[in-house]
């Protein structure tokens, strides 16, 4: 949060939803892949977004 308070540049913030659980490393990895693929080519500087569980199927 200091970057925000000091208005320093950052690459963005991705908040992990509680539905993933801290111990679900495989689920977090899958969610990161899906998030990355769905935001490919998008500018993420200064973005704030939520990472939620990847849908199966």
CHARMM-style PDB file with segment names, atoms N, HN, CA, C and O in Angstrom:
ATOM      1  N   UNK     1       0.809  -1.190   0.000  1.00  0.00      PROA
ATOM      2  CA  UNK     1       0.000   0.000   0.000  1.00  0.00      PROA
ATOM      3  C   UNK     1       0.852   1.255   0.000  1.00  0.00      PROA
ATOM      4  O   UNK     1       0.366   2.326  -0.362  1.00  0.00      PROA
ATOM      5  N   UNK     2       2.104   1.148   0.395  1.00  0.00      PROA
ATOM      6  HN  UNK     2       2.498   0.277   0.690  1.00  0.00      PROA
ATOM      7  CA  UNK     2       2.957   2.331   0.398  1.00  0.00      PROA
ATOM      8  C   UNK     2       3.169   2.872  -1.008  1.00  0.00      PROA
ATOM      9  O   UNK     2       3.296   4.080  -1.205  1.00  0.00      PROA
ATOM     10  N   UNK     3       3.207   1.960  -1.996  1.00  0.00      PROA
ATOM     11  HN  UNK     3       3.103   0.979  -1.837  1.00  0.00      PROA
ATOM     12  CA  UNK     3       3.347   2.426  -3.375  1.00  0.00      PROA
ATOM     13  C   UNK     3       2.181   3.334  -3.732  1.00  0.00      PROA
ATOM     14  O   UNK     3       2.367   4.376  -4.361  1.00  0.00      PROA
ATOM     15  N   UNK     4       0.987   2.941  -3.334  1.00  0.00      PROA
ATOM     16  HN  UNK     4       0.835   2.094  -2.823  1.00  0.00      PROA
ATOM     17  CA  UNK     4      -0.217   3.721  -3.611  1.00  0.00      PROA
ATOM     18  C   UNK     4      -0.168   5.048  -2.843  1.00  0.00      PROA
ATOM     19  O   UNK     4      -0.422   6.113  -3.406  1.00  0.00      PROA
ATOM     20  N   UNK     5       0.160   4.966  -1.562  1.00  0.00      PROA
ATOM     21  HN  UNK     5       0.366   4.101  -1.105  1.00  0.00      PROA
ATOM     22  CA  UNK     5       0.216   6.175  -0.737  1.00  0.00      PROA
ATOM     23  C   UNK     5       1.239   7.180  -1.262  1.00  0.00      PROA
ATOM     24  O   UNK     5       1.003   8.388  -1.238  1.00  0.00      PROA
ATOM     25  N   UNK     6       2.369   6.675  -1.735  1.00  0.00      PROA
ATOM     26  HN  UNK     6       2.560   5.694  -1.755  1.00  0.00      PROA
ATOM     27  CA  UNK     6       3.440   7.538  -2.221  1.00  0.00      PROA
ATOM     28  C   UNK     6       3.345   7.809  -3.720  1.00  0.00      PROA
ATOM     29  O   UNK     6       4.216   8.464  -4.292  1.00  0.00      PROA
ATOM     30  N   UNK     7       2.291   7.307  -4.354  1.00  0.00      PROA
ATOM     31  HN  UNK     7       1.583   6.775  -3.890  1.00  0.00      PROA
ATOM     32  CA  UNK     7       2.060   7.472  -5.786  1.00  0.00      PROA
ATOM     33  C   UNK     7       3.258   7.013  -6.613  1.00  0.00      PROA
ATOM     34  O   UNK     7       3.655   7.662  -7.581  1.00  0.00      PROA
ATOM     35  N   UNK     8       3.819   5.884  -6.208  1.00  0.00      PROA
ATOM     36  HN  UNK     8       3.497   5.357  -5.421  1.00  0.00      PROA
ATOM     37  CA  UNK     8       4.949   5.297  -6.933  1.00  0.00      PROA
ATOM     38  C   UNK     8       4.412   4.317  -7.970  1.00  0.00      PROA
ATOM     39  O   UNK     8       3.348   3.728  -7.778  1.00  0.00      PROA
ATOM     40  N   UNK     9       5.141   4.142  -9.061  1.00  0.00      PROA
ATOM     41  HN  UNK     9       6.005   4.621  -9.217  1.00  0.00      PROA
ATOM     42  CA  UNK     9       4.675   3.210 -10.106  1.00  0.00      PROA
ATOM     43  C   UNK     9       4.678   1.758  -9.600  1.00  0.00      PROA
ATOM     44  O   UNK     9       5.545   1.355  -8.825  1.00  0.00      PROA
ATOM     45  N   UNK    10       3.697   0.999 -10.056  1.00  0.00      PROA
ATOM     46  HN  UNK    10       2.992   1.326 -10.686  1.00  0.00      PROA
ATOM     47  CA  UNK    10       3.638  -0.424  -9.734  1.00  0.00      PROA
ATOM     48  C   UNK    10       2.989  -1.169 -10.898  1.00  0.00      PROA
ATOM     49  O   UNK    10       2.340  -0.569 -11.754  1.00  0.00      PROA
ATOM     50  N   UNK    11       3.176  -2.471 -10.910  1.00  0.00      PROA
ATOM     51  HN  UNK    11       3.704  -2.958 -10.214  1.00  0.00      PROA
ATOM     52  CA  UNK    11       2.679  -3.301 -12.015  1.00  0.00      PROA
ATOM     53  C   UNK    11       1.231  -3.705 -11.843  1.00  0.00      PROA
ATOM     54  O   UNK    11       0.664  -4.337 -12.735  1.00  0.00      PROA
ATOM     55  N   UNK    12       0.619  -3.363 -10.736  1.00  0.00      PROA
ATOM     56  HN  UNK    12       1.079  -2.849 -10.012  1.00  0.00      PROA
ATOM     57  CA  UNK    12      -0.767  -3.720 -10.487  1.00  0.00      PROA
ATOM     58  C   UNK    12      -0.886  -4.571  -9.238  1.00  0.00      PROA
ATOM     59  O   UNK    12       0.112  -4.992  -8.654  1.00  0.00      PROA
ATOM     60  N   UNK    13      -2.112  -4.813  -8.844  1.00  0.00      PROA
ATOM     61  HN  UNK    13      -2.923  -4.470  -9.318  1.00  0.00      PROA
ATOM     62  CA  UNK    13      -2.395  -5.562  -7.626  1.00  0.00      PROA
ATOM     63  C   UNK    13      -3.457  -6.603  -7.950  1.00  0.00      PROA
ATOM     64  O   UNK    13      -4.515  -6.282  -8.491  1.00  0.00      PROA
ATOM     65  N   UNK    14      -3.162  -7.841  -7.615  1.00  0.00      PROA
ATOM     66  HN  UNK    14      -2.302  -8.102  -7.176  1.00  0.00      PROA
ATOM     67  CA  UNK    14      -4.102  -8.932  -7.838  1.00  0.00      PROA
ATOM     68  C   UNK    14      -4.437  -9.548  -6.482  1.00  0.00      PROA
ATOM     69  O   UNK    14      -3.580 -10.157  -5.842  1.00  0.00      PROA
ATOM     70  N   UNK    15      -5.670  -9.389  -6.053  1.00  0.00      PROA
ATOM     71  HN  UNK    15      -6.367  -8.894  -6.572  1.00  0.00      PROA
ATOM     72  CA  UNK    15      -6.119  -9.865  -4.747  1.00  0.00      PROA
ATOM     73  C   UNK    15      -6.680 -11.274  -4.908  1.00  0.00      PROA
ATOM     74  O   UNK    15      -7.545 -11.516  -5.750  1.00  0.00      PROA
ATOM     75  N   UNK    16      -6.179 -12.196  -4.095  1.00  0.00      PROA
ATOM     76  HN  UNK    16      -5.476 -12.000  -3.412  1.00  0.00      PROA
ATOM     77  CA  UNK    16      -6.625 -13.587  -4.167  1.00  0.00      PROA
ATOM     78  C   UNK    16      -7.901 -13.737  -3.340  1.00  0.00      PROA
ATOM     79  O   UNK    16      -7.913 -13.450  -2.143  1.00  0.00      PROA
ATOM     80  N   UNK    17      -8.966 -14.187  -3.986  1.00  0.00      PROA
ATOM     81  HN  UNK    17      -8.956 -14.420  -4.959  1.00  0.00      PROA
ATOM     82  CA  UNK    17     -10.261 -14.367  -3.321  1.00  0.00      PROA
ATOM     83  C   UNK    17     -10.175 -15.478  -2.282  1.00  0.00      PROA
ATOM     84  O   UNK    17      -9.425 -16.439  -2.453  1.00  0.00      PROA
ATOM     85  N   UNK    18     -10.941 -15.345  -1.212  1.00  0.00      PROA
ATOM     86  HN  UNK    18     -11.551 -14.565  -1.073  1.00  0.00      PROA
ATOM     87  CA  UNK    18     -10.957 -16.356  -0.149  1.00  0.00      PROA
ATOM     88  C   UNK    18     -11.392 -17.720  -0.667  1.00  0.00      PROA
ATOM     89  O   UNK    18     -11.031 -18.742  -0.083  1.00  0.00      PROA
ATOM     90  N   UNK    19     -12.153 -17.755  -1.738  1.00  0.00      PROA
ATOM     91  HN  UNK    19     -12.447 -16.925  -2.212  1.00  0.00      PROA
ATOM     92  CA  UNK    19     -12.646 -19.026  -2.269  1.00  0.00      PROA
ATOM     93  C   UNK    19     -11.512 -19.939  -2.722  1.00  0.00      PROA
ATOM     94  O   UNK    19     -11.703 -21.151  -2.820  1.00  0.00      PROA
ATOM     95  N   UNK    20     -10.344 -19.382  -2.996  1.00  0.00      PROA
ATOM     96  HN  UNK    20     -10.189 -18.398  -2.916  1.00  0.00      PROA
ATOM     97  CA  UNK    20      -9.213 -20.212  -3.414  1.00  0.00      PROA
ATOM     98  C   UNK    20      -8.527 -20.886  -2.235  1.00  0.00      PROA
ATOM     99  O   UNK    20      -8.084 -22.027  -2.359  1.00  0.00      PROA
ATOM    100  N   UNK    21      -8.433 -20.238  -1.142  1.00  0.00      PROA
ATOM    101  HN  UNK    21      -8.794 -19.310  -1.041  1.00  0.00      PROA
ATOM    102  CA  UNK    21      -7.758 -20.813   0.019  1.00  0.00      PROA
ATOM    103  C   UNK    21      -6.248 -20.715  -0.110  1.00  0.00      PROA
ATOM    104  O   UNK    21      -5.690 -20.983  -1.175  1.00  0.00      PROA
ATOM    105  N   UNK    22      -5.600 -20.338   0.959  1.00  0.00      PROA
ATOM    106  HN  UNK    22      -6.053 -20.121   1.823  1.00  0.00      PROA
ATOM    107  CA  UNK    22      -4.143 -20.146   0.939  1.00  0.00      PROA
ATOM    108  C   UNK    22      -3.368 -21.419   0.670  1.00  0.00      PROA
ATOM    109  O   UNK    22      -2.263 -21.361   0.132  1.00  0.00      PROA
ATOM    110  N   UNK    23      -3.917 -22.566   1.027  1.00  0.00      PROA
ATOM    111  HN  UNK    23      -4.816 -22.614   1.464  1.00  0.00      PROA
ATOM    112  CA  UNK    23      -3.201 -23.828   0.853  1.00  0.00      PROA
ATOM    113  C   UNK    23      -3.483 -24.498  -0.495  1.00  0.00      PROA
ATOM    114  O   UNK    23      -2.941 -25.568  -0.772  1.00  0.00      PROA
ATOM    115  N   UNK    24      -4.306 -23.897  -1.319  1.00  0.00      PROA
ATOM    116  HN  UNK    24      -4.747 -23.028  -1.094  1.00  0.00      PROA
ATOM    117  CA  UNK    24      -4.652 -24.470  -2.631  1.00  0.00      PROA
ATOM    118  C   UNK    24      -3.709 -23.919  -3.706  1.00  0.00      PROA
ATOM    119  O   UNK    24      -4.122 -23.164  -4.586  1.00  0.00      PROA
ATOM    120  N   UNK    25      -2.445 -24.311  -3.616  1.00  0.00      PROA
ATOM    121  HN  UNK    25      -2.110 -24.925  -2.902  1.00  0.00      PROA
ATOM    122  CA  UNK    25      -1.458 -23.768  -4.551  1.00  0.00      PROA
ATOM    123  C   UNK    25      -1.753 -24.153  -6.001  1.00  0.00      PROA
ATOM    124  O   UNK    25      -1.538 -23.350  -6.909  1.00  0.00      PROA
ATOM    125  N   UNK    26      -2.243 -25.371  -6.224  1.00  0.00      PROA
ATOM    126  HN  UNK    26      -2.417 -26.023  -5.487  1.00  0.00      PROA
ATOM    127  CA  UNK    26      -2.570 -25.792  -7.590  1.00  0.00      PROA
ATOM    128  C   UNK    26      -3.741 -24.971  -8.130  1.00  0.00      PROA
ATOM    129  O   UNK    26      -3.735 -24.574  -9.295  1.00  0.00      PROA
ATOM    130  N   UNK    27      -4.735 -24.717  -7.296  1.00  0.00      PROA
ATOM    131  HN  UNK    27      -4.739 -25.039  -6.349  1.00  0.00      PROA
ATOM    132  CA  UNK    27      -5.880 -23.908  -7.710  1.00  0.00      PROA
ATOM    133  C   UNK    27      -5.483 -22.471  -8.009  1.00  0.00      PROA
ATOM    134  O   UNK    27      -5.982 -21.866  -8.958  1.00  0.00      PROA
ATOM    135  N   UNK    28      -4.581 -21.927  -7.193  1.00  0.00      PROA
ATOM    136  HN  UNK    28      -4.177 -22.419  -6.422  1.00  0.00      PROA
ATOM    137  CA  UNK    28      -4.096 -20.570  -7.431  1.00  0.00      PROA
ATOM    138  C   UNK    28      -3.317 -20.519  -8.739  1.00  0.00      PROA
ATOM    139  O   UNK    28      -3.468 -19.577  -9.516  1.00  0.00      PROA
ATOM    140  N   UNK    29      -2.485 -21.530  -8.985  1.00  0.00      PROA
ATOM    141  HN  UNK    29      -2.362 -22.296  -8.353  1.00  0.00      PROA
ATOM    142  CA  UNK    29      -1.715 -21.580 -10.230  1.00  0.00      PROA
ATOM    143  C   UNK    29      -2.641 -21.646 -11.441  1.00  0.00      PROA
ATOM    144  O   UNK    29      -2.421 -20.937 -12.423  1.00  0.00      PROA
ATOM    145  N   UNK    30      -3.676 -22.492 -11.385  1.00  0.00      PROA
ATOM    146  HN  UNK    30      -3.855 -23.069 -10.587  1.00  0.00      PROA
ATOM    147  CA  UNK    30      -4.639 -22.588 -12.490  1.00  0.00      PROA
ATOM    148  C   UNK    30      -5.349 -21.250 -12.696  1.00  0.00      PROA
ATOM    149  O   UNK    30      -5.531 -20.804 -13.829  1.00  0.00      PROA
ATOM    150  N   UNK    31      -5.743 -20.621 -11.605  1.00  0.00      PROA
ATOM    151  HN  UNK    31      -5.595 -20.984 -10.685  1.00  0.00      PROA
ATOM    152  CA  UNK    31      -6.436 -19.335 -11.692  1.00  0.00      PROA
ATOM    153  C   UNK    31      -5.532 -18.267 -12.302  1.00  0.00      PROA
ATOM    154  O   UNK    31      -5.996 -17.428 -13.074  1.00  0.00      PROA
ATOM    155  N   UNK    32      -4.246 -18.294 -11.960  1.00  0.00      PROA
ATOM    156  HN  UNK    32      -3.869 -18.976 -11.333  1.00  0.00      PROA
ATOM    157  CA  UNK    32      -3.296 -17.339 -12.542  1.00  0.00      PROA
ATOM    158  C   UNK    32      -3.142 -17.542 -14.048  1.00  0.00      PROA
ATOM    159  O   UNK    32      -3.057 -16.577 -14.808  1.00  0.00      PROA
ATOM    160  N   UNK    33      -3.106 -18.805 -14.468  1.00  0.00      PROA
ATOM    161  HN  UNK    33      -3.174 -19.588 -13.850  1.00  0.00      PROA
ATOM    162  CA  UNK    33      -2.990 -19.094 -15.905  1.00  0.00      PROA
ATOM    163  C   UNK    33      -4.224 -18.579 -16.641  1.00  0.00      PROA
ATOM    164  O   UNK    33      -4.101 -17.919 -17.673  1.00  0.00      PROA
ATOM    165  N   UNK    34      -5.408 -18.879 -16.117  1.00  0.00      PROA
ATOM    166  HN  UNK    34      -5.508 -19.415 -15.280  1.00  0.00      PROA
ATOM    167  CA  UNK    34      -6.652 -18.435 -16.749  1.00  0.00      PROA
ATOM    168  C   UNK    34      -6.717 -16.909 -16.763  1.00  0.00      PROA
ATOM    169  O   UNK    34      -7.100 -16.311 -17.769  1.00  0.00      PROA
ATOM    170  N   UNK    35      -6.348 -16.288 -15.665  1.00  0.00      PROA
ATOM    171  HN  UNK    35      -6.036 -16.774 -14.848  1.00  0.00      PROA
ATOM    172  CA  UNK    35      -6.362 -14.821 -15.589  1.00  0.00      PROA
ATOM    173  C   UNK    35      -5.409 -14.236 -16.628  1.00  0.00      PROA
ATOM    174  O   UNK    35      -5.764 -13.306 -17.351  1.00  0.00      PROA
ATOM    175  N   UNK    36      -4.209 -14.783 -16.696  1.00  0.00      PROA
ATOM    176  HN  UNK    36      -3.920 -15.539 -16.108  1.00  0.00      PROA
ATOM    177  CA  UNK    36      -3.209 -14.295 -17.651  1.00  0.00      PROA
ATOM    178  C   UNK    36      -3.695 -14.432 -19.087  1.00  0.00      PROA
ATOM    179  O   UNK    36      -3.533 -13.515 -19.892  1.00  0.00      PROA
ATOM    180  N   UNK    37      -4.285 -15.565 -19.406  1.00  0.00      PROA
ATOM    181  HN  UNK    37      -4.417 -16.311 -18.752  1.00  0.00      PROA
ATOM    182  CA  UNK    37      -4.783 -15.792 -20.762  1.00  0.00      PROA
ATOM    183  C   UNK    37      -5.945 -14.862 -21.098  1.00  0.00      PROA
ATOM    184  O   UNK    37      -6.048 -14.383 -22.227  1.00  0.00      PROA
ATOM    185  N   UNK    38      -6.805 -14.609 -20.141  1.00  0.00      PROA
ATOM    186  HN  UNK    38      -6.722 -14.998 -19.224  1.00  0.00      PROA
ATOM    187  CA  UNK    38      -7.966 -13.764 -20.415  1.00  0.00      PROA
ATOM    188  C   UNK    38      -7.624 -12.276 -20.435  1.00  0.00      PROA
ATOM    189  O   UNK    38      -8.420 -11.466 -20.910  1.00  0.00      PROA
ATOM    190  N   UNK    39      -6.459 -11.912 -19.929  1.00  0.00      PROA
ATOM    191  HN  UNK    39      -5.812 -12.570 -19.543  1.00  0.00      PROA
ATOM    192  CA  UNK    39      -6.039 -10.510 -19.925  1.00  0.00      PROA
ATOM    193  C   UNK    39      -4.826 -10.267 -20.823  1.00  0.00      PROA
ATOM    194  O   UNK    39      -4.161  -9.236 -20.721  1.00  0.00      PROA
ATOM    195  N   UNK    40      -4.551 -11.221 -21.693  1.00  0.00      PROA
ATOM    196  HN  UNK    40      -5.091 -12.059 -21.775  1.00  0.00      PROA
ATOM    197  CA  UNK    40      -3.394 -11.110 -22.586  1.00  0.00      PROA
ATOM    198  C   UNK    40      -3.498  -9.848 -23.440  1.00  0.00      PROA
ATOM    199  O   UNK    40      -4.523  -9.590 -24.070  1.00  0.00      PROA
ATOM    200  N   UNK    41      -2.430  -9.078 -23.448  1.00  0.00      PROA
ATOM    201  HN  UNK    41      -1.597  -9.288 -22.936  1.00  0.00      PROA
ATOM    202  CA  UNK    41      -2.394  -7.853 -24.239  1.00  0.00      PROA
ATOM    203  C   UNK    41      -2.970  -6.650 -23.520  1.00  0.00      PROA
ATOM    204  O   UNK    41      -2.891  -5.530 -24.024  1.00  0.00      PROA
ATOM    205  N   UNK    42      -3.549  -6.868 -22.346  1.00  0.00      PROA
ATOM    206  HN  UNK    42      -3.613  -7.778 -21.937  1.00  0.00      PROA
ATOM    207  CA  UNK    42      -4.117  -5.755 -21.579  1.00  0.00      PROA
ATOM    208  C   UNK    42      -3.030  -5.090 -20.745  1.00  0.00      PROA
ATOM    209  O   UNK    42      -2.129  -5.756 -20.236  1.00  0.00      PROA
ATOM    210  N   UNK    43      -3.121  -3.800 -20.613  1.00  0.00      PROA
ATOM    211  HN  UNK    43      -3.853  -3.258 -21.027  1.00  0.00      PROA
ATOM    212  CA  UNK    43      -2.206  -3.072 -19.744  1.00  0.00      PROA
ATOM    213  C   UNK    43      -2.612  -3.332 -18.299  1.00  0.00      PROA
ATOM    214  O   UNK    43      -3.774  -3.135 -17.943  1.00  0.00      PROA
ATOM    215  N   UNK    44      -1.682  -3.769 -17.466  1.00  0.00      PROA
ATOM    216  HN  UNK    44      -0.738  -3.928 -17.754  1.00  0.00      PROA
ATOM    217  CA  UNK    44      -2.000  -4.055 -16.075  1.00  0.00      PROA
ATOM    218  C   UNK    44      -1.376  -3.059 -15.103  1.00  0.00      PROA
ATOM    219  O   UNK    44      -1.600  -3.153 -13.896  1.00  0.00      PROA
ATOM    220  N   UNK    45      -0.603  -2.115 -15.608  1.00  0.00      PROA
ATOM    221  HN  UNK    45      -0.420  -2.039 -16.589  1.00  0.00      PROA
ATOM    222  CA  UNK    45      -0.008  -1.128 -14.716  1.00  0.00      PROA
ATOM    223  C   UNK    45      -1.110  -0.397 -13.970  1.00  0.00      PROA
ATOM    224  O   UNK    45      -2.080   0.079 -14.560  1.00  0.00      PROA
ATOM    225  N   UNK    46      -0.938  -0.323 -12.674  1.00  0.00      PROA
ATOM    226  HN  UNK    46      -0.150  -0.710 -12.195  1.00  0.00      PROA
ATOM    227  CA  UNK    46      -1.864   0.369 -11.776  1.00  0.00      PROA
ATOM    228  C   UNK    46      -3.239  -0.307 -11.672  1.00  0.00      PROA
ATOM    229  O   UNK    46      -4.138   0.239 -11.033  1.00  0.00      PROA
ATOM    230  N   UNK    47      -3.415  -1.457 -12.275  1.00  0.00      PROA
ATOM    231  HN  UNK    47      -2.684  -1.900 -12.795  1.00  0.00      PROA
ATOM    232  CA  UNK    47      -4.703  -2.158 -12.200  1.00  0.00      PROA
ATOM    233  C   UNK    47      -4.863  -2.802 -10.826  1.00  0.00      PROA
ATOM    234  O   UNK    47      -3.886  -3.227 -10.209  1.00  0.00      PROA
ATOM    235  N   UNK    48      -6.091  -2.867 -10.361  1.00  0.00      PROA
ATOM    236  HN  UNK    48      -6.884  -2.522 -10.862  1.00  0.00      PROA
ATOM    237  CA  UNK    48      -6.426  -3.606  -9.146  1.00  0.00      PROA
ATOM    238  C   UNK    48      -7.554  -4.555  -9.532  1.00  0.00      PROA
ATOM    239  O   UNK    48      -8.591  -4.126 -10.038  1.00  0.00      PROA
ATOM    240  N   UNK    49      -7.344  -5.862  -9.287  1.00  0.00      PROA
ATOM    241  HN  UNK    49      -6.501  -6.210  -8.877  1.00  0.00      PROA
ATOM    242  CA  UNK    49      -8.321  -6.845  -9.714  1.00  0.00      PROA
ATOM    243  C   UNK    49      -8.333  -8.000  -8.720  1.00  0.00      PROA
ATOM    244  O   UNK    49      -7.483  -8.072  -7.833  1.00  0.00      PROA
ATOM    245  N   UNK    50      -9.294  -8.897  -8.870  1.00  0.00      PROA
ATOM    246  HN  UNK    50      -9.985  -8.838  -9.591  1.00  0.00      PROA
ATOM    247  CA  UNK    50      -9.437 -10.055  -7.995  1.00  0.00      PROA
ATOM    248  C   UNK    50      -9.164 -11.331  -8.773  1.00  0.00      PROA
ATOM    249  O   UNK    50      -9.591 -11.480  -9.918  1.00  0.00      PROA
ATOM    250  N   UNK    51      -8.456 -12.239  -8.142  1.00  0.00      PROA
ATOM    251  HN  UNK    51      -8.109 -12.118  -7.211  1.00  0.00      PROA
ATOM    252  CA  UNK    51      -8.205 -13.557  -8.707  1.00  0.00      PROA
ATOM    253  C   UNK    51      -9.173 -14.526  -8.058  1.00  0.00      PROA
ATOM    254  O   UNK    51      -9.154 -14.715  -6.842  1.00  0.00      PROA
ATOM    255  N   UNK    52     -10.020 -15.139  -8.871  1.00  0.00      PROA
ATOM    256  HN  UNK    52     -10.036 -14.985  -9.859  1.00  0.00      PROA
ATOM    257  CA  UNK    52     -10.977 -16.102  -8.336  1.00  0.00      PROA
ATOM    258  C   UNK    52     -10.700 -17.470  -8.943  1.00  0.00      PROA
ATOM    259  O   UNK    52      -9.963 -17.582  -9.922  1.00  0.00      PROA
ATOM    260  N   UNK    53     -11.277 -18.487  -8.374  1.00  0.00      PROA
ATOM    261  HN  UNK    53     -11.876 -18.396  -7.578  1.00  0.00      PROA
ATOM    262  CA  UNK    53     -11.036 -19.861  -8.818  1.00  0.00      PROA
ATOM    263  C   UNK    53     -11.375 -20.016 -10.288  1.00  0.00      PROA
ATOM    264  O   UNK    53     -12.372 -19.479 -10.771  1.00  0.00      PROA
ATOM    265  N   UNK    54     -10.534 -20.756 -10.991  1.00  0.00      PROA
ATOM    266  HN  UNK    54      -9.724 -21.193 -10.598  1.00  0.00      PROA
ATOM    267  CA  UNK    54     -10.766 -21.036 -12.402  1.00  0.00      PROA
ATOM    268  C   UNK    54     -11.923 -22.015 -12.535  1.00  0.00      PROA
ATOM    269  O   UNK    54     -12.024 -22.973 -11.768  1.00  0.00      PROA
ATOM    270  N   UNK    55     -12.769 -21.782 -13.476  1.00  0.00      PROA
ATOM    271  HN  UNK    55     -12.687 -21.004 -14.099  1.00  0.00      PROA
ATOM    272  CA  UNK    55     -13.903 -22.690 -13.699  1.00  0.00      PROA
ATOM    273  C   UNK    55     -13.425 -23.925 -14.428  1.00  0.00      PROA
ATOM    274  O   UNK    55     -12.656 -23.830 -15.384  1.00  0.00      PROA
ATOM    275  N   UNK    56     -13.873 -25.071 -13.985  1.00  0.00      PROA
ATOM    276  HN  UNK    56     -14.497 -25.148 -13.208  1.00  0.00      PROA
ATOM    277  CA  UNK    56     -13.499 -26.316 -14.653  1.00  0.00      PROA
ATOM    278  C   UNK    56     -14.387 -26.531 -15.862  1.00  0.00      PROA
ATOM    279  O   UNK    56     -15.542 -26.110 -15.915  1.00  0.00      PROA
ATOM    280  N   UNK    57     -13.789 -27.207 -16.830  1.00  0.00      PROA
ATOM    281  HN  UNK    57     -12.850 -27.549 -16.787  1.00  0.00      PROA
ATOM    282  CA  UNK    57     -14.607 -27.523 -17.994  1.00  0.00      PROA
ATOM    283  C   UNK    57     -14.081 -27.003 -19.182  1.00  0.00      PROA
ATOM    284  OT1 UNK    57     -14.664 -27.190 -20.250  1.00  0.00      PROA
TER     285      UNK     57
END
